[in-house]
Amino acid sequence: MAIIKKKIWPKYFDAVASGKKKYEFRLDDFEIEEGDAMLLEEWDPKTGEYTGRSIKKNVTYIWRFKTDKIFWPEEEIKEKGIQIISIE
């Protein structure tokens, strides 16, 4: 099990900490696997500094995709964007 450290902005940190946000939407530019843990460290983009708050979450599922291997035409993705919807 690896611990992966990542920055997270305050409004998203608060949503994770409250239990409301149960997903992370990230660029696939680092190694992470199911069973690893993410250490999310709050980063304030206004000050360019860490706030000192952090939270550790276990990784239970990873969905990796590329825009050329997804369900919708790339033109529609560029026009409308993509939603990640958390369900329970």
PyMOL Python script that loads the backbone (N, CA, C, O; Angstrom):
from pymol import cmd

cmd.read_pdbstr("""\
ATOM      1  N   MET A   1       0.843  -1.186   0.000  1.00  0.00           N
ATOM      2  CA  MET A   1       0.000   0.000   0.000  1.00  0.00           C
ATOM      3  C   MET A   1       0.883   1.241   0.000  1.00  0.00           C
ATOM      4  O   MET A   1       1.736   1.401   0.873  1.00  0.00           O
ATOM      5  N   ALA A   2       0.682   2.101  -0.958  1.00  0.00           N
ATOM      6  CA  ALA A   2       1.420   3.364  -1.050  1.00  0.00           C
ATOM      7  C   ALA A   2       0.552   4.499  -0.528  1.00  0.00           C
ATOM      8  O   ALA A   2      -0.676   4.422  -0.557  1.00  0.00           O
ATOM      9  N   ILE A   3       1.202   5.550  -0.052  1.00  0.00           N
ATOM     10  CA  ILE A   3       0.502   6.772   0.332  1.00  0.00           C
ATOM     11  C   ILE A   3       0.887   7.840  -0.693  1.00  0.00           C
ATOM     12  O   ILE A   3       2.062   8.177  -0.835  1.00  0.00           O
ATOM     13  N   ILE A   4      -0.100   8.362  -1.397  1.00  0.00           N
ATOM     14  CA  ILE A   4       0.101   9.337  -2.454  1.00  0.00           C
ATOM     15  C   ILE A   4      -0.318  10.708  -1.927  1.00  0.00           C
ATOM     16  O   ILE A   4      -1.469  10.897  -1.532  1.00  0.00           O
ATOM     17  N   LYS A   5       0.610  11.662  -1.919  1.00  0.00           N
ATOM     18  CA  LYS A   5       0.304  13.020  -1.446  1.00  0.00           C
ATOM     19  C   LYS A   5      -0.117  13.897  -2.620  1.00  0.00           C
ATOM     20  O   LYS A   5       0.542  13.928  -3.659  1.00  0.00           O
ATOM     21  N   LYS A   6      -1.224  14.606  -2.435  1.00  0.00           N
ATOM     22  CA  LYS A   6      -1.728  15.512  -3.462  1.00  0.00           C
ATOM     23  C   LYS A   6      -2.277  16.777  -2.819  1.00  0.00           C
ATOM     24  O   LYS A   6      -2.814  16.747  -1.711  1.00  0.00           O
ATOM     25  N   LYS A   7      -2.134  17.881  -3.530  1.00  0.00           N
ATOM     26  CA  LYS A   7      -2.729  19.153  -3.108  1.00  0.00           C
ATOM     27  C   LYS A   7      -4.229  19.102  -3.363  1.00  0.00           C
ATOM     28  O   LYS A   7      -4.698  18.417  -4.272  1.00  0.00           O
ATOM     29  N   ILE A   8      -4.974  19.843  -2.540  1.00  0.00           N
ATOM     30  CA  ILE A   8      -6.409  19.982  -2.757  1.00  0.00           C
ATOM     31  C   ILE A   8      -6.830  21.380  -2.300  1.00  0.00           C
ATOM     32  O   ILE A   8      -6.440  21.819  -1.218  1.00  0.00           O
ATOM     33  N   TRP A   9      -7.608  22.067  -3.100  1.00  0.00           N
ATOM     34  CA  TRP A   9      -8.052  23.424  -2.769  1.00  0.00           C
ATOM     35  C   TRP A   9      -9.043  23.401  -1.610  1.00  0.00           C
ATOM     36  O   TRP A   9      -9.716  22.392  -1.399  1.00  0.00           O
ATOM     37  N   PRO A  10      -9.144  24.490  -0.858  1.00  0.00           N
ATOM     38  CA  PRO A  10      -9.976  24.540   0.348  1.00  0.00           C
ATOM     39  C   PRO A  10     -11.427  24.100   0.170  1.00  0.00           C
ATOM     40  O   PRO A  10     -11.926  23.321   0.982  1.00  0.00           O
ATOM     41  N   LYS A  11     -12.122  24.577  -0.873  1.00  0.00           N
ATOM     42  CA  LYS A  11     -13.536  24.208  -1.006  1.00  0.00           C
ATOM     43  C   LYS A  11     -13.710  22.709  -1.246  1.00  0.00           C
ATOM     44  O   LYS A  11     -14.698  22.123  -0.805  1.00  0.00           O
ATOM     45  N   TYR A  12     -12.763  22.091  -1.935  1.00  0.00           N
ATOM     46  CA  TYR A  12     -12.833  20.658  -2.165  1.00  0.00           C
ATOM     47  C   TYR A  12     -12.400  19.887  -0.918  1.00  0.00           C
ATOM     48  O   TYR A  12     -12.950  18.828  -0.615  1.00  0.00           O
ATOM     49  N   PHE A  13     -11.412  20.423  -0.197  1.00  0.00           N
ATOM     50  CA  PHE A  13     -10.990  19.809   1.062  1.00  0.00           C
ATOM     51  C   PHE A  13     -12.169  19.738   2.025  1.00  0.00           C
ATOM     52  O   PHE A  13     -12.424  18.699   2.634  1.00  0.00           O
ATOM     53  N   ASP A  14     -12.880  20.843   2.157  1.00  0.00           N
ATOM     54  CA  ASP A  14     -14.029  20.880   3.070  1.00  0.00           C
ATOM     55  C   ASP A  14     -15.082  19.849   2.676  1.00  0.00           C
ATOM     56  O   ASP A  14     -15.669  19.203   3.544  1.00  0.00           O
ATOM     57  N   ALA A  15     -15.326  19.692   1.384  1.00  0.00           N
ATOM     58  CA  ALA A  15     -16.326  18.725   0.918  1.00  0.00           C
ATOM     59  C   ALA A  15     -15.881  17.292   1.201  1.00  0.00           C
ATOM     60  O   ALA A  15     -16.705  16.451   1.561  1.00  0.00           O
ATOM     61  N   VAL A  16     -14.586  17.003   1.044  1.00  0.00           N
ATOM     62  CA  VAL A  16     -14.069  15.671   1.377  1.00  0.00           C
ATOM     63  C   VAL A  16     -14.142  15.446   2.880  1.00  0.00           C
ATOM     64  O   VAL A  16     -14.596  14.397   3.336  1.00  0.00           O
ATOM     65  N   ALA A  17     -13.694  16.434   3.646  1.00  0.00           N
ATOM     66  CA  ALA A  17     -13.665  16.297   5.110  1.00  0.00           C
ATOM     67  C   ALA A  17     -15.062  16.090   5.693  1.00  0.00           C
ATOM     68  O   ALA A  17     -15.218  15.368   6.678  1.00  0.00           O
ATOM     69  N   SER A  18     -16.076  16.715   5.096  1.00  0.00           N
ATOM     70  CA  SER A  18     -17.449  16.571   5.593  1.00  0.00           C
ATOM     71  C   SER A  18     -18.073  15.240   5.183  1.00  0.00           C
ATOM     72  O   SER A  18     -19.107  14.845   5.722  1.00  0.00           O
ATOM     73  N   GLY A  19     -17.448  14.548   4.231  1.00  0.00           N
ATOM     74  CA  GLY A  19     -17.997  13.288   3.735  1.00  0.00           C
ATOM     75  C   GLY A  19     -18.899  13.447   2.534  1.00  0.00           C
ATOM     76  O   GLY A  19     -19.385  12.454   1.992  1.00  0.00           O
ATOM     77  N   LYS A  20     -19.135  14.678   2.105  1.00  0.00           N
ATOM     78  CA  LYS A  20     -20.019  14.936   0.964  1.00  0.00           C
ATOM     79  C   LYS A  20     -19.370  14.515  -0.356  1.00  0.00           C
ATOM     80  O   LYS A  20     -20.029  13.916  -1.206  1.00  0.00           O
ATOM     81  N   LYS A  21     -18.090  14.823  -0.530  1.00  0.00           N
ATOM     82  CA  LYS A  21     -17.365  14.511  -1.773  1.00  0.00           C
ATOM     83  C   LYS A  21     -16.614  13.208  -1.571  1.00  0.00           C
ATOM     84  O   LYS A  21     -15.742  13.112  -0.708  1.00  0.00           O
ATOM     85  N   LYS A  22     -16.952  12.208  -2.367  1.00  0.00           N
ATOM     86  CA  LYS A  22     -16.373  10.878  -2.217  1.00  0.00           C
ATOM     87  C   LYS A  22     -15.667  10.424  -3.489  1.00  0.00           C
ATOM     88  O   LYS A  22     -15.727   9.251  -3.857  1.00  0.00           O
ATOM     89  N   TYR A  23     -15.004  11.353  -4.151  1.00  0.00           N
ATOM     90  CA  TYR A  23     -14.270  11.030  -5.377  1.00  0.00           C
ATOM     91  C   TYR A  23     -13.171  12.076  -5.561  1.00  0.00           C
ATOM     92  O   TYR A  23     -13.208  13.144  -4.951  1.00  0.00           O
ATOM     93  N   GLU A  24     -12.208  11.759  -6.397  1.00  0.00           N
ATOM     94  CA  GLU A  24     -11.203  12.724  -6.837  1.00  0.00           C
ATOM     95  C   GLU A  24     -11.137  12.641  -8.351  1.00  0.00           C
ATOM     96  O   GLU A  24     -11.115  11.544  -8.910  1.00  0.00           O
ATOM     97  N   PHE A  25     -11.106  13.763  -9.008  1.00  0.00           N
ATOM     98  CA  PHE A  25     -11.006  13.858 -10.460  1.00  0.00           C
ATOM     99  C   PHE A  25      -9.623  14.423 -10.733  1.00  0.00           C
ATOM    100  O   PHE A  25      -9.384  15.606 -10.495  1.00  0.00           O
ATOM    101  N   ARG A  26      -8.713  13.604 -11.227  1.00  0.00           N
ATOM    102  CA  ARG A  26      -7.305  13.982 -11.348  1.00  0.00           C
ATOM    103  C   ARG A  26      -6.752  13.620 -12.712  1.00  0.00           C
ATOM    104  O   ARG A  26      -7.209  12.678 -13.360  1.00  0.00           O
ATOM    105  N   LEU A  27      -5.759  14.387 -13.134  1.00  0.00           N
ATOM    106  CA  LEU A  27      -4.994  14.048 -14.323  1.00  0.00           C
ATOM    107  C   LEU A  27      -4.232  12.756 -14.033  1.00  0.00           C
ATOM    108  O   LEU A  27      -3.676  12.588 -12.947  1.00  0.00           O
ATOM    109  N   ASP A  28      -4.209  11.859 -14.990  1.00  0.00           N
ATOM    110  CA  ASP A  28      -3.548  10.561 -14.810  1.00  0.00           C
ATOM    111  C   ASP A  28      -2.048  10.707 -15.074  1.00  0.00           C
ATOM    112  O   ASP A  28      -1.512  10.145 -16.029  1.00  0.00           O
ATOM    113  N   ASP A  29      -1.385  11.472 -14.209  1.00  0.00           N
ATOM    114  CA  ASP A  29       0.053  11.721 -14.389  1.00  0.00           C
ATOM    115  C   ASP A  29       0.880  11.188 -13.222  1.00  0.00           C
ATOM    116  O   ASP A  29       2.018  11.609 -13.014  1.00  0.00           O
ATOM    117  N   PHE A  30       0.300  10.258 -12.462  1.00  0.00           N
ATOM    118  CA  PHE A  30       1.018   9.645 -11.344  1.00  0.00           C
ATOM    119  C   PHE A  30       0.504   8.225 -11.144  1.00  0.00           C
ATOM    120  O   PHE A  30      -0.602   7.883 -11.564  1.00  0.00           O
ATOM    121  N   GLU A  31       1.323   7.409 -10.499  1.00  0.00           N
ATOM    122  CA  GLU A  31       0.956   6.017 -10.234  1.00  0.00           C
ATOM    123  C   GLU A  31       0.110   5.933  -8.973  1.00  0.00           C
ATOM    124  O   GLU A  31       0.466   6.492  -7.935  1.00  0.00           O
ATOM    125  N   ILE A  32      -1.007   5.235  -9.071  1.00  0.00           N
ATOM    126  CA  ILE A  32      -1.871   4.981  -7.925  1.00  0.00           C
ATOM    127  C   ILE A  32      -2.691   3.738  -8.236  1.00  0.00           C
ATOM    128  O   ILE A  32      -3.079   3.519  -9.383  1.00  0.00           O
ATOM    129  N   GLU A  33      -2.954   2.932  -7.227  1.00  0.00           N
ATOM    130  CA  GLU A  33      -3.702   1.696  -7.413  1.00  0.00           C
ATOM    131  C   GLU A  33      -4.756   1.558  -6.321  1.00  0.00           C
ATOM    132  O   GLU A  33      -4.659   2.185  -5.265  1.00  0.00           O
ATOM    133  N   GLU A  34      -5.754   0.737  -6.587  1.00  0.00           N
ATOM    134  CA  GLU A  34      -6.740   0.423  -5.563  1.00  0.00           C
ATOM    135  C   GLU A  34      -6.010  -0.172  -4.362  1.00  0.00           C
ATOM    136  O   GLU A  34      -5.115  -1.001  -4.524  1.00  0.00           O
ATOM    137  N   GLY A  35      -6.388   0.247  -3.170  1.00  0.00           N
ATOM    138  CA  GLY A  35      -5.724  -0.204  -1.954  1.00  0.00           C
ATOM    139  C   GLY A  35      -4.707   0.799  -1.437  1.00  0.00           C
ATOM    140  O   GLY A  35      -4.322   0.746  -0.268  1.00  0.00           O
ATOM    141  N   ASP A  36      -4.261   1.727  -2.307  1.00  0.00           N
ATOM    142  CA  ASP A  36      -3.377   2.808  -1.871  1.00  0.00           C
ATOM    143  C   ASP A  36      -4.190   3.809  -1.052  1.00  0.00           C
ATOM    144  O   ASP A  36      -5.413   3.701  -0.959  1.00  0.00           O
ATOM    145  N   ALA A  37      -3.508   4.772  -0.467  1.00  0.00           N
ATOM    146  CA  ALA A  37      -4.173   5.849   0.258  1.00  0.00           C
ATOM    147  C   ALA A  37      -3.746   7.178  -0.345  1.00  0.00           C
ATOM    148  O   ALA A  37      -2.610   7.334  -0.794  1.00  0.00           O
ATOM    149  N   MET A  38      -4.665   8.128  -0.350  1.00  0.00           N
ATOM    150  CA  MET A  38      -4.343   9.487  -0.784  1.00  0.00           C
ATOM    151  C   MET A  38      -4.288  10.369   0.446  1.00  0.00           C
ATOM    152  O   MET A  38      -5.228  10.404   1.241  1.00  0.00           O
ATOM    153  N   LEU A  39      -3.188  11.075   0.597  1.00  0.00           N
ATOM    154  CA  LEU A  39      -3.062  12.077   1.644  1.00  0.00           C
ATOM    155  C   LEU A  39      -3.317  13.415   0.970  1.00  0.00           C
ATOM    156  O   LEU A  39      -2.450  13.938   0.269  1.00  0.00           O
ATOM    157  N   LEU A  40      -4.498  13.966   1.180  1.00  0.00           N
ATOM    158  CA  LEU A  40      -4.895  15.222   0.553  1.00  0.00           C
ATOM    159  C   LEU A  40      -4.508  16.368   1.475  1.00  0.00           C
ATOM    160  O   LEU A  40      -5.012  16.482   2.592  1.00  0.00           O
ATOM    161  N   GLU A  41      -3.600  17.219   0.988  1.00  0.00           N
ATOM    162  CA  GLU A  41      -3.094  18.338   1.774  1.00  0.00           C
ATOM    163  C   GLU A  41      -3.689  19.632   1.228  1.00  0.00           C
ATOM    164  O   GLU A  41      -3.525  19.973   0.057  1.00  0.00           O
ATOM    165  N   GLU A  42      -4.380  20.336   2.108  1.00  0.00           N
ATOM    166  CA  GLU A  42      -5.066  21.553   1.679  1.00  0.00           C
ATOM    167  C   GLU A  42      -4.050  22.603   1.224  1.00  0.00           C
ATOM    168  O   GLU A  42      -3.085  22.907   1.925  1.00  0.00           O
ATOM    169  N   TRP A  43      -4.298  23.147   0.030  1.00  0.00           N
ATOM    170  CA  TRP A  43      -3.428  24.127  -0.614  1.00  0.00           C
ATOM    171  C   TRP A  43      -4.282  25.332  -0.974  1.00  0.00           C
ATOM    172  O   TRP A  43      -5.296  25.194  -1.658  1.00  0.00           O
ATOM    173  N   ASP A  44      -3.884  26.494  -0.524  1.00  0.00           N
ATOM    174  CA  ASP A  44      -4.629  27.712  -0.824  1.00  0.00           C
ATOM    175  C   ASP A  44      -4.036  28.366  -2.066  1.00  0.00           C
ATOM    176  O   ASP A  44      -2.921  28.885  -2.010  1.00  0.00           O
ATOM    177  N   PRO A  45      -4.761  28.352  -3.195  1.00  0.00           N
ATOM    178  CA  PRO A  45      -4.211  28.931  -4.425  1.00  0.00           C
ATOM    179  C   PRO A  45      -4.047  30.447  -4.343  1.00  0.00           C
ATOM    180  O   PRO A  45      -3.278  31.022  -5.113  1.00  0.00           O
ATOM    181  N   LYS A  46      -4.754  31.102  -3.425  1.00  0.00           N
ATOM    182  CA  LYS A  46      -4.632  32.555  -3.274  1.00  0.00           C
ATOM    183  C   LYS A  46      -3.304  32.940  -2.637  1.00  0.00           C
ATOM    184  O   LYS A  46      -2.689  33.937  -3.016  1.00  0.00           O
ATOM    185  N   THR A  47      -2.865  32.136  -1.660  1.00  0.00           N
ATOM    186  CA  THR A  47      -1.602  32.434  -0.965  1.00  0.00           C
ATOM    187  C   THR A  47      -0.440  31.645  -1.537  1.00  0.00           C
ATOM    188  O   THR A  47       0.719  32.003  -1.325  1.00  0.00           O
ATOM    189  N   GLY A  48      -0.743  30.562  -2.269  1.00  0.00           N
ATOM    190  CA  GLY A  48       0.311  29.707  -2.803  1.00  0.00           C
ATOM    191  C   GLY A  48       0.999  28.894  -1.719  1.00  0.00           C
ATOM    192  O   GLY A  48       2.172  28.543  -1.844  1.00  0.00           O
ATOM    193  N   GLU A  49       0.252  28.594  -0.641  1.00  0.00           N
ATOM    194  CA  GLU A  49       0.832  27.862   0.480  1.00  0.00           C
ATOM    195  C   GLU A  49      -0.116  26.790   0.997  1.00  0.00           C
ATOM    196  O   GLU A  49      -1.330  26.864   0.809  1.00  0.00           O
ATOM    197  N   TYR A  50       0.463  25.799   1.647  1.00  0.00           N
ATOM    198  CA  TYR A  50      -0.336  24.797   2.342  1.00  0.00           C
ATOM    199  C   TYR A  50      -0.945  25.427   3.586  1.00  0.00           C
ATOM    200  O   TYR A  50      -0.342  26.312   4.193  1.00  0.00           O
ATOM    201  N   THR A  51      -2.141  24.975   3.970  1.00  0.00           N
ATOM    202  CA  THR A  51      -2.816  25.521   5.149  1.00  0.00           C
ATOM    203  C   THR A  51      -2.458  24.761   6.422  1.00  0.00           C
ATOM    204  O   THR A  51      -2.658  25.268   7.526  1.00  0.00           O
ATOM    205  N   GLY A  52      -1.934  23.557   6.274  1.00  0.00           N
ATOM    206  CA  GLY A  52      -1.620  22.725   7.427  1.00  0.00           C
ATOM    207  C   GLY A  52      -2.651  21.638   7.664  1.00  0.00           C
ATOM    208  O   GLY A  52      -2.415  20.720   8.450  1.00  0.00           O
ATOM    209  N   ARG A  53      -3.803  21.731   6.988  1.00  0.00           N
ATOM    210  CA  ARG A  53      -4.822  20.686   7.135  1.00  0.00           C
ATOM    211  C   ARG A  53      -4.579  19.586   6.110  1.00  0.00           C
ATOM    212  O   ARG A  53      -4.190  19.858   4.974  1.00  0.00           O
ATOM    213  N   SER A  54      -4.810  18.348   6.518  1.00  0.00           N
ATOM    214  CA  SER A  54      -4.702  17.221   5.592  1.00  0.00           C
ATOM    215  C   SER A  54      -5.699  16.148   6.015  1.00  0.00           C
ATOM    216  O   SER A  54      -6.167  16.120   7.153  1.00  0.00           O
ATOM    217  N   ILE A  55      -6.004  15.279   5.078  1.00  0.00           N
ATOM    218  CA  ILE A  55      -6.919  14.171   5.338  1.00  0.00           C
ATOM    219  C   ILE A  55      -6.467  12.985   4.499  1.00  0.00           C
ATOM    220  O   ILE A  55      -6.072  13.140   3.344  1.00  0.00           O
ATOM    221  N   LYS A  56      -6.530  11.801   5.092  1.00  0.00           N
ATOM    222  CA  LYS A  56      -6.114  10.582   4.405  1.00  0.00           C
ATOM    223  C   LYS A  56      -7.345   9.769   4.032  1.00  0.00           C
ATOM    224  O   LYS A  56      -8.209   9.517   4.872  1.00  0.00           O
ATOM    225  N   LYS A  57      -7.420   9.358   2.761  1.00  0.00           N
ATOM    226  CA  LYS A  57      -8.553   8.577   2.260  1.00  0.00           C
ATOM    227  C   LYS A  57      -8.034   7.344   1.515  1.00  0.00           C
ATOM    228  O   LYS A  57      -7.033   7.418   0.801  1.00  0.00           O
ATOM    229  N   ASN A  58      -8.709   6.234   1.684  1.00  0.00           N
ATOM    230  CA  ASN A  58      -8.342   5.002   0.994  1.00  0.00           C
ATOM    231  C   ASN A  58      -8.908   4.998  -0.421  1.00  0.00           C
ATOM    232  O   ASN A  58     -10.032   5.447  -0.648  1.00  0.00           O
ATOM    233  N   VAL A  59      -8.130   4.493  -1.365  1.00  0.00           N
ATOM    234  CA  VAL A  59      -8.546   4.403  -2.766  1.00  0.00           C
ATOM    235  C   VAL A  59      -9.279   3.083  -2.960  1.00  0.00           C
ATOM    236  O   VAL A  59      -8.712   2.014  -2.736  1.00  0.00           O
ATOM    237  N   THR A  60     -10.540   3.156  -3.377  1.00  0.00           N
ATOM    238  CA  THR A  60     -11.349   1.950  -3.552  1.00  0.00           C
ATOM    239  C   THR A  60     -11.614   1.612  -5.019  1.00  0.00           C
ATOM    240  O   THR A  60     -11.901   0.460  -5.344  1.00  0.00           O
ATOM    241  N   TYR A  61     -11.522   2.602  -5.907  1.00  0.00           N
ATOM    242  CA  TYR A  61     -11.798   2.362  -7.328  1.00  0.00           C
ATOM    243  C   TYR A  61     -11.131   3.451  -8.151  1.00  0.00           C
ATOM    244  O   TYR A  61     -11.097   4.613  -7.744  1.00  0.00           O
ATOM    245  N   ILE A  62     -10.603   3.077  -9.305  1.00  0.00           N
ATOM    246  CA  ILE A  62      -9.984   4.038 -10.223  1.00  0.00           C
ATOM    247  C   ILE A  62     -10.561   3.803 -11.609  1.00  0.00           C
ATOM    248  O   ILE A  62     -10.565   2.676 -12.106  1.00  0.00           O
ATOM    249  N   TRP A  63     -11.047   4.869 -12.231  1.00  0.00           N
ATOM    250  CA  TRP A  63     -11.518   4.796 -13.613  1.00  0.00           C
ATOM    251  C   TRP A  63     -10.577   5.646 -14.440  1.00  0.00           C
ATOM    252  O   TRP A  63     -10.587   6.873 -14.331  1.00  0.00           O
ATOM    253  N   ARG A  64      -9.769   5.011 -15.258  1.00  0.00           N
ATOM    254  CA  ARG A  64      -8.840   5.717 -16.145  1.00  0.00           C
ATOM    255  C   ARG A  64      -9.443   5.739 -17.547  1.00  0.00           C
ATOM    256  O   ARG A  64      -9.985   4.737 -18.015  1.00  0.00           O
ATOM    257  N   PHE A  65      -9.345   6.879 -18.205  1.00  0.00           N
ATOM    258  CA  PHE A  65      -9.851   6.959 -19.564  1.00  0.00           C
ATOM    259  C   PHE A  65      -9.106   8.033 -20.340  1.00  0.00           C
ATOM    260  O   PHE A  65      -8.524   8.948 -19.758  1.00  0.00           O
ATOM    261  N   LYS A  66      -9.133   7.911 -21.628  1.00  0.00           N
ATOM    262  CA  LYS A  66      -8.587   8.919 -22.532  1.00  0.00           C
ATOM    263  C   LYS A  66      -9.755   9.417 -23.376  1.00  0.00           C
ATOM    264  O   LYS A  66     -10.712   8.681 -23.616  1.00  0.00           O
ATOM    265  N   THR A  67      -9.674  10.667 -23.824  1.00  0.00           N
ATOM    266  CA  THR A  67     -10.822  11.227 -24.545  1.00  0.00           C
ATOM    267  C   THR A  67     -11.104  10.500 -25.854  1.00  0.00           C
ATOM    268  O   THR A  67     -12.234  10.543 -26.341  1.00  0.00           O
ATOM    269  N   ASP A  68     -10.110   9.835 -26.437  1.00  0.00           N
ATOM    270  CA  ASP A  68     -10.378   9.100 -27.673  1.00  0.00           C
ATOM    271  C   ASP A  68     -10.933   7.699 -27.397  1.00  0.00           C
ATOM    272  O   ASP A  68     -11.284   6.971 -28.326  1.00  0.00           O
ATOM    273  N   LYS A  69     -11.010   7.330 -26.127  1.00  0.00           N
ATOM    274  CA  LYS A  69     -11.520   6.011 -25.758  1.00  0.00           C
ATOM    275  C   LYS A  69     -12.719   6.138 -24.815  1.00  0.00           C
ATOM    276  O   LYS A  69     -12.916   5.302 -23.933  1.00  0.00           O
ATOM    277  N   ILE A  70     -13.491   7.159 -25.005  1.00  0.00           N
ATOM    278  CA  ILE A  70     -14.627   7.402 -24.116  1.00  0.00           C
ATOM    279  C   ILE A  70     -15.920   7.270 -24.913  1.00  0.00           C
ATOM    280  O   ILE A  70     -15.886   7.061 -26.126  1.00  0.00           O
ATOM    281  N   PHE A  71     -17.013   7.387 -24.263  1.00  0.00           N
ATOM    282  CA  PHE A  71     -18.317   7.081 -24.857  1.00  0.00           C
ATOM    283  C   PHE A  71     -18.881   8.156 -25.769  1.00  0.00           C
ATOM    284  O   PHE A  71     -19.806   7.876 -26.532  1.00  0.00           O
ATOM    285  N   TRP A  72     -18.363   9.373 -25.719  1.00  0.00           N
ATOM    286  CA  TRP A  72     -18.951  10.476 -26.468  1.00  0.00           C
ATOM    287  C   TRP A  72     -17.949  11.048 -27.452  1.00  0.00           C
ATOM    288  O   TRP A  72     -16.742  10.907 -27.256  1.00  0.00           O
ATOM    289  N   PRO A  73     -18.428  11.687 -28.503  1.00  0.00           N
ATOM    290  CA  PRO A  73     -17.526  12.332 -29.453  1.00  0.00           C
ATOM    291  C   PRO A  73     -16.727  13.448 -28.773  1.00  0.00           C
ATOM    292  O   PRO A  73     -17.250  14.153 -27.910  1.00  0.00           O
ATOM    293  N   GLU A  74     -15.473  13.603 -29.161  1.00  0.00           N
ATOM    294  CA  GLU A  74     -14.596  14.606 -28.562  1.00  0.00           C
ATOM    295  C   GLU A  74     -15.170  16.013 -28.686  1.00  0.00           C
ATOM    296  O   GLU A  74     -14.990  16.831 -27.784  1.00  0.00           O
ATOM    297  N   GLU A  75     -15.860  16.309 -29.790  1.00  0.00           N
ATOM    298  CA  GLU A  75     -16.462  17.631 -29.971  1.00  0.00           C
ATOM    299  C   GLU A  75     -17.493  17.922 -28.876  1.00  0.00           C
ATOM    300  O   GLU A  75     -17.565  19.039 -28.364  1.00  0.00           O
ATOM    301  N   GLU A  76     -18.290  16.907 -28.522  1.00  0.00           N
ATOM    302  CA  GLU A  76     -19.282  17.091 -27.470  1.00  0.00           C
ATOM    303  C   GLU A  76     -18.616  17.271 -26.108  1.00  0.00           C
ATOM    304  O   GLU A  76     -19.089  18.060 -25.289  1.00  0.00           O
ATOM    305  N   ILE A  77     -17.532  16.553 -25.859  1.00  0.00           N
ATOM    306  CA  ILE A  77     -16.801  16.698 -24.598  1.00  0.00           C
ATOM    307  C   ILE A  77     -16.253  18.116 -24.481  1.00  0.00           C
ATOM    308  O   ILE A  77     -16.355  18.743 -23.427  1.00  0.00           O
ATOM    309  N   LYS A  78     -15.670  18.619 -25.573  1.00  0.00           N
ATOM    310  CA  LYS A  78     -15.123  19.984 -25.557  1.00  0.00           C
ATOM    311  C   LYS A  78     -16.229  21.016 -25.337  1.00  0.00           C
ATOM    312  O   LYS A  78     -16.024  22.006 -24.636  1.00  0.00           O
ATOM    313  N   GLU A  79     -17.389  20.788 -25.929  1.00  0.00           N
ATOM    314  CA  GLU A  79     -18.504  21.733 -25.816  1.00  0.00           C
ATOM    315  C   GLU A  79     -19.176  21.665 -24.448  1.00  0.00           C
ATOM    316  O   GLU A  79     -19.469  22.698 -23.845  1.00  0.00           O
ATOM    317  N   LYS A  80     -19.420  20.455 -23.959  1.00  0.00           N
ATOM    318  CA  LYS A  80     -20.251  20.286 -22.754  1.00  0.00           C
ATOM    319  C   LYS A  80     -19.474  19.893 -21.500  1.00  0.00           C
ATOM    320  O   LYS A  80     -19.962  20.102 -20.389  1.00  0.00           O
ATOM    321  N   GLY A  81     -18.276  19.330 -21.653  1.00  0.00           N
ATOM    322  CA  GLY A  81     -17.515  18.851 -20.507  1.00  0.00           C
ATOM    323  C   GLY A  81     -17.976  17.475 -20.069  1.00  0.00           C
ATOM    324  O   GLY A  81     -18.837  16.861 -20.699  1.00  0.00           O
ATOM    325  N   ILE A  82     -17.387  16.998 -18.973  1.00  0.00           N
ATOM    326  CA  ILE A  82     -17.695  15.690 -18.426  1.00  0.00           C
ATOM    327  C   ILE A  82     -18.053  15.840 -16.959  1.00  0.00           C
ATOM    328  O   ILE A  82     -17.442  16.639 -16.250  1.00  0.00           O
ATOM    329  N   GLN A  83     -19.024  15.089 -16.504  1.00  0.00           N
ATOM    330  CA  GLN A  83     -19.387  15.062 -15.086  1.00  0.00           C
ATOM    331  C   GLN A  83     -18.895  13.757 -14.484  1.00  0.00           C
ATOM    332  O   GLN A  83     -18.942  12.713 -15.135  1.00  0.00           O
ATOM    333  N   ILE A  84     -18.430  13.810 -13.260  1.00  0.00           N
ATOM    334  CA  ILE A  84     -18.179  12.616 -12.467  1.00  0.00           C
ATOM    335  C   ILE A  84     -19.244  12.654 -11.374  1.00  0.00           C
ATOM    336  O   ILE A  84     -19.301  13.608 -10.599  1.00  0.00           O
ATOM    337  N   ILE A  85     -20.072  11.643 -11.307  1.00  0.00           N
ATOM    338  CA  ILE A  85     -21.194  11.640 -10.379  1.00  0.00           C
ATOM    339  C   ILE A  85     -20.955  10.580  -9.320  1.00  0.00           C
ATOM    340  O   ILE A  85     -20.762   9.406  -9.635  1.00  0.00           O
ATOM    341  N   SER A  86     -20.968  10.996  -8.076  1.00  0.00           N
ATOM    342  CA  SER A  86     -20.790  10.071  -6.964  1.00  0.00           C
ATOM    343  C   SER A  86     -22.152   9.533  -6.537  1.00  0.00           C
ATOM    344  O   SER A  86     -23.103  10.298  -6.380  1.00  0.00           O
ATOM    345  N   ILE A  87     -22.245   8.222  -6.350  1.00  0.00           N
ATOM    346  CA  ILE A  87     -23.502   7.623  -5.933  1.00  0.00           C
ATOM    347  C   ILE A  87     -23.246   6.697  -4.745  1.00  0.00           C
ATOM    348  O   ILE A  87     -22.131   6.208  -4.557  1.00  0.00           O
ATOM    349  N   GLU A  88     -24.272   6.463  -3.956  1.00  0.00           N
ATOM    350  CA  GLU A  88     -24.178   5.526  -2.827  1.00  0.00           C
ATOM    351  C   GLU A  88     -25.260   4.491  -2.932  1.00  0.00           C
ATOM    352  O   GLU A  88     -25.356   3.609  -2.079  1.00  0.00           O
TER     353      GLU A  88
END
""", "prot")
cmd.dss("prot")
cmd.show_as("cartoon", "prot")
cmd.util.cbc("prot")
cmd.orient("prot")
